Amino acid sequence: MSAATGVVSAFDRSVGLGEVSTADGQRYPFHCIEIADGTRDIEVGTPVTFELLGKLGRYEAARITKV
């Protein structure tokens, strides 16, 4: 699947969960282990590229890379 682009719209460091929003208004959850640089931390507002991963009947952001 090709990479999508978006912005980190939410991230809770204490639980490691966040959300990426795309320009067309779609929102995709992610877990901090999907941040490609291995830091497990990302700032809200960071532009990113990511891949969509079908998991448990929904899509999640995976392989998140800061732009």
MOKAVEN-V103357 format. One record per run of one state. SS is the DSSP state (H for helix, E for strand, L for the rest). FROM is the first residue (numbers start at 1). TO is the last residue. If there is no record, write none. Layout:
ss=SS from=FROM to=TO
ss=SS from=FROM to=TO
This chain:
ss=L from=1 to=3
ss=E from=4 to=12
ss=L from=13 to=16
ss=E from=17 to=21
ss=L from=22 to=26
ss=E from=27 to=31
ss=H from=32 to=34
ss=E from=35 to=35
ss=L from=36 to=46
ss=E from=47 to=55
ss=L from=56 to=57
ss=E from=58 to=66
ss=L from=67 to=67
